Amino acid sequence: MVQLQPKLLTAPDFIEHYGDDVRYELIDGELIDLEPTGFHEQVAGFIGRKLNVAIDQQNAPYLIPYRCLIKMLGTDTTFRPDVIVLDQSQLSQEPLWQQEPVICQGRSVKVVIEVVSSNWQNDYARKTEDYALLGIPEFWIVDYLGLGGRDYIGTPKQPTLTLCILEGDRYRKQRLQGNARLSSPTFPGLQLTVDQIFAAGQ
């Protein structure tokens, strides 16, 4: 029996047909089901609410869009982050922004946050590499269920937030667990422990 390879999508095709469908993103032309659950959305919603308060307190020119894609230029990869903080002052330089909520340049992004699902490998490996390549200065990997591999979250496996801060073209990673306070360079006044974030997913 001949097994057919799935038809690969281009990034423009993905944006046209799946741009508004929050279940999917595109990696190397392959449609990826993000498998979001209600608890996953609770965690993302909690983080977004806290960061919106921090934006107001700092009176910063940032916004958190409801829907936004990150397109890796020159590839058929388009990520759909769970939470993304954009710098409004940079959006006029984005080539696609006036037509659709798609970001192509890392300087438009202040923070990107991925809440880990069952396809955790993409968050810990692929996205870490691509977001660093794009120049996004701050990246949170929120693993509220402790799904990631032991190389990423340690032994015994437990809920972990990995704070990634860009240094050169690579991220310096800090593994946070329990009642550790999140120290965000973008939001220095943020008073938030990782346990508070994880509790939103219960």
N, C-alpha and C positions, 0 to 999 in steps of 0.2 A: 504494500500500500504506500502510495506517495503522499507524504505529508507536505502540505502547502505552507510556505512561510507567510506570516501575517503581512498584509500590505502596510508599508511604512508611509507615514504622513510627513509632509513638509510643514515647517513652522507656520507659513501663511494658511495652509489648509486647516491646521489645528485651530488657529485663532478664529478662522471663519466659522468652523463647524462646532468647536467645543469651547470657544472663548468664554461663554457664559455658563458653562456646565462645571460646577465646583467639584465634581467627582474626579476630574481628569487633569493630568499634565502630560507633557511630551518629553521623552528622553531618547535622543538619537533616533527620532522618527517613530518610536514605539509609544503607543497610547498606554499610559500608566493609570490604573484605578487607585485613587488615593485612599479608598476605603474609610471615609470619615465616619465616626460614631457620634452619638449625642454627647458623650463624655468628652471626646476630642474637641467638639465645638464649644463645650463649656469652658475648657481650659483656654482655648484661643480667644473666646469672648472675654474672659476675665482679664487676660493679659492686655487685650486691646483697650478695655475700659480703664485699667490702671495707667496705661501709657497715654491715653487721651487726657487724663487728669494731669499727668506730668508735663505734657505739651502745653496745656493751659497755664500751669504754674510757672513754667520757664518763659512763657510768651514767645515760644519758638515758632518759626515759619514752617512747621511740619504738619503733615496730615496722614491719617491712616485710612486708605480707601477700602470700601467694602469688597471690591473685586479688583484684582491687579495681577498681571502676569509679568514674569521676567524672561525676556527672550535673549538667549545667548547668541550674539551676532555671529554669522557665518556657520551656524549649526542648525540642526532640526531638533533643538532642545528648548522647551519653554516651560519654566517652572511656575507653579501656583503656590506662593508662600501662604502660610496660615495667617500671619500678621506681617505687614510691611509698613515701615515708617518712611515716608517720602519727604524730601526737602523741596518745598514748593518753589523756591527760588531757582531750582535747576530744571523744572519741568518744561520750560520754554525751549530747552535744548534737546528735548526728547523727540526723535523723528516720528514716532507713531502716536504720541500722547493725544494730539488733537483729534485723531480719528477713533482711537480705542485705548483702554487702560492697559497699555503695554509699556514696560520699562526696558530700555536697552543699555543704559549707562549706569555704572556703579555709583557715580558721584550723585545721582538722584536719590540714592537710598541711604538712609542713616542707620537703620536697623532692619534685619530680616529675621523672622522667627518661624521655625518649623516645629510643630507639635508631632511627635513621633507616632506613627501607625505601625501596622504589621510589616510594611515594606521599609523597615528602619534602615536598611543598608544604604538606600538613596540619600537619606538625611545625613548619616554619619560620614559617608565616603564621597559620593558623587557631588552632592550639593556643597559640601565643605570645600571641595577643590574648585568647583565652578564659581561659587560666590567669592572666593578669594581671588580667583583670576579676574573677575569682574571689578574687583576693588571695593567691595562692600565692607565698610569698616567694622561692623559689629553684627554677629550672627549668634542666635540662641538656638540650641537644640533641646527641646523640652520633652524629655522622656518620662512622662508622668506614670507610666506603667512599668518602667524598667525593662523594656523590650530589647534594647540594644545588646550587642555582643559584649562579652566580658572584657575584650580589649578596649572597648569604649567606655564602659560604665563600672568596671571592676567586679570583684568577687567579695561577698555574694552580690548578685544582681539586685539592684534596688532603684527606685525612682531617682533620676539624675537630671540635672540641668547642666549642659555644657556651654559655657560662655566662651565664644571665640572672638578674639580681638585681632584685627589685621596688623601684622608687622611685616613690612615689605610686601611680598607676594604670598605670604602664608599666614595662617591663623595660629596665634598662641592660645592654647585651650586651657580652661580652668574647669575642673569637674566639681559641681556643687551638689550637696545632698543634705537632707535633714533640715535643720533650722538655719543653714548658712544664708547670709544676706547677699542678695544679688547686687553687685557693684557695676553699674552700667556707665561707661564713659559718656554716652550720649545723654543719659539722664542721671546726673550725679546726685540729685536730690531724691531719687526714687527709694522709698522705704518698703522693701518687699523681700520676704524670704522665699526660698524655693518651696518650703512646705506649704506656704499660703497658695502658691500657684498650683501645686499638686492637689491640694484639697478641693480645688474647683472641679476636678475630674472625678469626684466621688459621689 
